[in-house]
Amino acid sequence: MAGLIMIGYVLGIVAAAVVVWIAVQRRRGDAPSARLVPVLRAARRRALIAVLFAATVFLAGALAGSSMPGLLGLPFVVAPLIAGSAGMLLYGATPPRLVMLRDDEPRAAQLVPRSALSAVPVRWAVFFLVAVAILVFVVLFCGMTAGVDEQGRSRIIGFQADDVASWSSPYPGWFYGVPTLIALVVLSVCALVALQRISATPAFPQPSDAPLDRLWRRRSVEVLLKLGIGAVLFSLGGIAVTAGLAMGNAVIDGSTPMVWSVVADALWISGAVALLLSVVSVTLAGLTAVTIGEAATRMESVR
């Protein structure tokens, strides 16, 4: 099942790459002022590299999970979160390019304080926090409903009725849940590091360029948030689908309360939706990355 999910996700990423390429070809416009071109190109390049690096790390983690069955699928669970963290960390570690000025050209300072959250779009921040909250809830629910196998690992679920017992594995108990929560914390810290890098980048030197300066920051933050949402949703989807299928297989017909069947169906259906939305979110991250400079170009052309 995990292999099929991985193949579907890879195909989704390939389709997303095609969409990004089409978007790049269609969104050409007049060039902005020469002094801003290198900075805007560098901002676009940093965002694209972060997304591509995250995808590469994710595929490496998936290959590691496939080649090391002794890990019992654990790399599949944490790979998306680690990949998102890697992309954000690379973005934060990449020094930004600054606008070049002549020696006699003044730089106008903007006395507007910025923090790591200054350019964060409320809508995408809410989506990210909701996804994180749902993932934490599902992990805790699965951990509390899981049983232990013969080796004492929390990765099975079972039901008993009279003299009948039914068990199913793998189930995302604490064996998978604890590493997931740790990886989620790492992702959150890396997101803050990347956001701080954006806020600490010096503003464009001329007051007339302030709208462009705000725009590239906002778009860069959107890329990071969409990448983070995609990482969280993929982990959520994988855990939910695995939990729903295992729970459904363990249910004893006619003996187990119906509520468990309802929960099992809700888990695997919502998990499939989360996996689909993760592809959409990563696609949007790529689209936003390639339009960082293009959006500024259109704004510059209007002025």
C-alpha positions as CSV (number, residue, x, y, z in Angstrom):
1,M,0.0,0.0,0.0
2,A,2.8,2.4,0.9
3,G,4.4,1.7,-2.5
4,L,1.3,2.6,-4.3
5,I,0.9,5.8,-2.3
6,M,4.5,6.7,-3.1
7,I,4.1,6.1,-6.8
8,G,0.9,8.2,-6.8
9,Y,2.7,11.0,-5.0
10,V,5.7,10.9,-7.4
11,L,3.3,11.1,-10.4
12,G,1.6,14.0,-8.8
13,I,4.9,15.8,-8.4
14,V,5.7,15.1,-12.0
15,A,2.4,16.6,-13.1
16,A,3.1,19.6,-10.8
17,A,6.4,20.1,-12.5
18,V,4.6,20.2,-15.9
19,V,2.2,22.8,-14.6
20,V,5.0,24.9,-13.2
21,W,6.8,24.8,-16.6
22,I,3.6,25.8,-18.4
23,A,3.1,28.7,-16.0
24,V,6.7,29.9,-16.5
25,Q,6.2,29.9,-20.3
26,R,2.9,31.9,-20.1
27,R,3.8,34.5,-17.5
28,R,6.5,36.4,-19.3
29,G,6.4,40.2,-19.1
30,D,8.5,43.4,-19.4
31,A,11.6,43.4,-17.2
32,P,11.6,45.5,-14.0
33,S,14.3,48.0,-13.3
34,A,17.8,46.6,-13.9
35,R,18.9,47.1,-10.2
36,L,16.1,44.8,-9.0
37,V,16.4,42.0,-11.6
38,P,19.3,40.1,-9.9
39,V,17.6,40.3,-6.5
40,L,14.3,39.1,-7.8
41,R,15.9,36.3,-9.8
42,A,17.9,35.2,-6.7
43,A,14.7,35.2,-4.6
44,R,12.9,33.1,-7.2
45,R,15.9,30.7,-7.4
46,R,16.2,30.3,-3.6
47,A,12.5,29.4,-3.4
48,L,12.6,26.9,-6.3
49,I,15.8,25.3,-5.0
50,A,14.1,24.9,-1.6
51,V,11.1,23.1,-3.1
52,L,13.3,20.9,-5.4
53,F,15.6,20.0,-2.5
54,A,12.7,19.0,-0.3
55,A,11.3,16.8,-3.1
56,T,14.8,15.2,-3.5
57,V,15.1,14.5,0.2
58,F,11.6,13.1,0.3
59,L,12.4,10.7,-2.5
60,A,15.7,9.7,-0.8
61,G,13.7,8.9,2.4
62,A,11.2,6.9,0.4
63,L,13.9,4.9,-1.2
64,A,15.5,4.3,2.2
65,G,12.2,3.0,3.5
66,S,11.8,0.6,0.6
67,S,15.3,-0.7,0.7
68,M,15.3,-1.2,4.5
69,P,12.2,-3.3,5.5
70,G,13.6,-3.8,8.9
71,L,12.6,-0.2,9.7
72,L,9.0,-1.3,9.3
73,G,8.0,1.7,7.2
74,L,9.1,4.4,9.6
75,P,11.0,6.4,6.9
76,F,7.8,6.7,5.0
77,V,6.1,8.4,7.9
78,V,8.9,11.0,8.8
79,A,10.3,11.5,5.3
80,P,7.8,14.2,4.3
81,L,8.4,16.2,7.5
82,I,12.2,15.8,7.2
83,A,12.1,16.8,3.6
84,G,10.1,19.9,4.3
85,S,12.5,20.8,7.1
86,A,15.5,20.3,4.8
87,G,14.0,22.6,2.1
88,M,13.3,25.3,4.7
89,L,16.7,24.9,6.3
90,L,18.4,25.2,3.0
91,Y,16.4,28.3,2.2
92,G,17.4,29.8,5.6
93,A,21.1,29.0,5.1
94,T,21.2,30.5,1.6
95,P,22.4,34.1,1.8
96,P,20.1,36.6,0.0
97,R,21.3,38.8,-2.8
98,L,21.2,42.5,-2.1
99,V,20.5,45.4,-4.4
100,M,23.8,46.8,-5.7
101,L,24.2,50.6,-5.3
102,R,26.8,53.0,-6.6
103,D,29.2,54.5,-4.0
104,D,27.5,57.9,-4.3
105,E,23.9,56.5,-4.3
106,P,22.1,57.0,-1.0
107,R,20.2,54.2,0.6
108,A,16.9,55.2,2.3
109,A,16.3,53.4,5.5
110,Q,12.8,52.1,6.3
111,L,12.1,52.5,10.0
112,V,9.4,49.8,10.0
113,P,10.3,47.0,12.4
114,R,10.0,43.5,11.0
115,S,9.7,40.1,12.7
116,A,9.7,36.6,11.5
117,L,5.9,36.8,11.2
118,S,5.7,40.2,9.6
119,A,5.2,38.9,6.0
120,V,3.2,35.8,6.9
121,P,-0.2,35.6,5.1
122,V,-2.9,34.9,7.6
123,R,-4.8,32.5,5.3
124,W,-1.8,30.2,4.7
125,A,-0.7,30.5,8.3
126,V,-4.1,29.3,9.4
127,F,-4.0,26.4,6.9
128,F,-0.6,25.4,8.3
129,L,-1.6,25.5,11.9
130,V,-4.8,23.6,11.2
131,A,-2.9,20.9,9.4
132,V,-0.4,20.6,12.3
133,A,-3.2,20.5,14.9
134,I,-5.0,17.7,13.0
135,L,-1.8,15.7,12.6
136,V,-1.1,16.0,16.3
137,F,-4.6,14.9,17.1
138,V,-4.5,11.9,14.8
139,V,-1.1,10.8,16.1
140,L,-2.3,11.0,19.7
141,F,-5.5,9.1,18.9
142,C,-3.6,6.4,17.1
143,G,-1.1,6.2,19.9
144,M,-3.7,5.8,22.6
145,T,-5.7,3.2,20.6
146,A,-2.6,1.1,19.6
147,G,-1.5,-2.2,21.1
148,V,2.0,-3.7,21.3
149,D,3.4,-6.5,19.2
150,E,5.6,-9.4,20.3
151,Q,8.6,-7.1,20.4
152,G,6.8,-4.5,22.6
153,R,6.4,-2.0,19.7
154,S,3.3,0.1,19.7
155,R,2.2,-0.7,16.1
156,I,-0.9,-3.0,16.1
157,I,-4.6,-2.6,16.9
158,G,-6.9,-5.3,18.1
159,F,-10.5,-6.0,19.2
160,Q,-11.8,-8.8,21.4
161,A,-15.3,-10.1,21.7
162,D,-16.2,-13.2,23.8
163,D,-13.7,-15.8,22.7
164,V,-12.8,-14.0,19.5
165,A,-9.8,-11.7,19.0
166,S,-8.7,-9.8,15.9
167,W,-5.4,-7.9,15.4
168,S,-4.0,-5.9,12.5
169,S,-0.7,-4.4,11.7
170,P,0.9,-2.0,10.8
171,Y,-1.0,0.5,12.8
172,P,0.6,3.9,13.5
173,G,0.9,3.7,17.3
174,W,3.6,5.3,19.3
175,F,6.3,3.5,17.4
176,Y,5.5,5.8,14.5
177,G,3.8,8.6,16.4
178,V,6.8,9.7,18.6
179,P,9.2,10.1,15.6
180,T,6.4,12.0,13.8
181,L,6.0,14.5,16.6
182,I,9.7,15.0,16.8
183,A,10.0,15.6,13.1
184,L,7.0,18.0,13.3
185,V,8.9,20.0,15.9
186,V,11.9,20.1,13.7
187,L,9.8,21.3,10.8
188,S,8.3,24.1,12.9
189,V,11.8,25.2,14.0
190,C,13.1,25.2,10.5
191,A,10.1,27.2,9.3
192,L,10.8,29.9,11.9
193,V,14.5,30.0,10.8
194,A,13.5,30.5,7.2
195,L,10.9,33.1,8.1
196,Q,13.5,34.9,10.2
197,R,15.9,34.9,7.2
198,I,13.3,36.6,5.1
199,S,12.5,39.2,7.6
200,A,16.2,39.9,8.3
201,T,17.0,40.5,4.6
202,P,17.6,44.3,4.0
203,A,14.8,46.1,2.3
204,F,15.1,47.6,-1.2
205,P,17.1,50.9,-0.9
206,Q,14.5,53.2,-2.5
207,P,11.2,54.1,-0.9
208,S,9.5,53.7,-4.3
209,D,10.4,50.1,-4.3
210,A,8.7,49.3,-1.0
211,P,5.7,47.6,-2.7
212,L,8.0,45.3,-4.6
213,D,9.9,44.6,-1.4
214,R,6.8,43.6,0.5
215,L,5.6,41.5,-2.5
216,W,8.7,39.3,-2.8
217,R,8.8,38.7,1.0
218,R,5.1,37.7,1.0
219,R,5.5,35.4,-1.9
220,S,8.6,33.8,-0.5
221,V,6.8,33.2,2.8
222,E,3.9,31.6,0.9
223,V,6.3,29.2,-0.8
224,L,7.6,28.0,2.6
225,L,4.1,27.7,4.2
226,K,2.8,25.8,1.2
227,L,5.8,23.5,1.3
228,G,5.3,23.0,5.0
229,I,1.5,22.3,4.5
230,G,2.4,19.7,1.9
231,A,4.8,18.0,4.2
232,V,2.4,17.9,7.1
233,L,-0.5,16.8,4.9
234,F,1.4,13.9,3.4
235,S,2.4,12.6,6.8
236,L,-1.1,13.0,8.0
237,G,-2.5,11.2,5.0
238,G,-0.1,8.3,5.3
239,I,-0.9,7.9,9.0
240,A,-4.6,8.2,8.5
241,V,-4.9,5.8,5.6
242,T,-2.7,3.2,7.4
243,A,-4.7,3.6,10.6
244,G,-8.1,3.4,8.8
245,L,-7.2,0.3,6.8
246,A,-5.6,-1.5,9.8
247,M,-8.6,-0.6,12.1
248,G,-11.1,-1.8,9.4
249,N,-9.2,-5.1,9.1
250,A,-9.3,-5.7,12.8
251,V,-13.0,-5.0,13.3
252,I,-15.0,-8.1,14.2
253,D,-18.2,-8.1,12.2
254,G,-21.2,-8.3,14.5
255,S,-19.2,-7.9,17.6
256,T,-17.1,-4.7,17.5
257,P,-19.2,-1.5,18.0
258,M,-20.2,0.2,14.8
259,V,-18.4,3.4,15.8
260,W,-15.0,1.7,15.1
261,S,-16.0,1.0,11.5
262,V,-17.2,4.6,11.1
263,V,-13.9,5.8,12.5
264,A,-11.9,3.5,10.2
265,D,-13.7,4.7,7.1
266,A,-13.3,8.3,8.2
267,L,-9.6,7.9,8.7
268,W,-8.7,6.3,5.4
269,I,-11.0,8.6,3.4
270,S,-9.7,11.7,5.1
271,G,-6.2,10.4,4.7
272,A,-6.6,9.9,0.9
273,V,-7.9,13.5,0.7
274,A,-4.9,14.7,2.7
275,L,-2.5,12.9,0.3
276,L,-4.2,14.6,-2.6
277,L,-4.1,18.0,-1.0
278,S,-0.4,17.5,-0.2
279,V,0.3,17.3,-3.9
280,V,-1.8,20.4,-4.5
281,S,0.0,22.3,-1.8
282,V,3.5,21.4,-3.2
283,T,2.3,22.3,-6.7
284,L,1.1,25.7,-5.4
285,A,4.5,26.1,-3.7
286,G,6.3,25.6,-7.0
287,L,3.9,27.9,-8.8
288,T,4.3,30.6,-6.2
289,A,8.1,30.2,-6.4
290,V,8.3,30.8,-10.2
291,T,6.0,33.8,-10.0
292,I,8.0,35.7,-7.3
293,G,9.8,37.7,-10.0
294,E,6.9,37.7,-12.4
295,A,4.5,39.3,-10.0
296,A,7.0,42.0,-9.3
297,T,7.5,42.4,-13.1
298,R,3.8,43.1,-13.6
299,M,3.7,45.6,-10.7
300,E,6.8,47.4,-12.1
301,S,5.2,47.5,-15.6
302,V,2.1,49.2,-14.2
303,R,4.1,51.9,-12.4
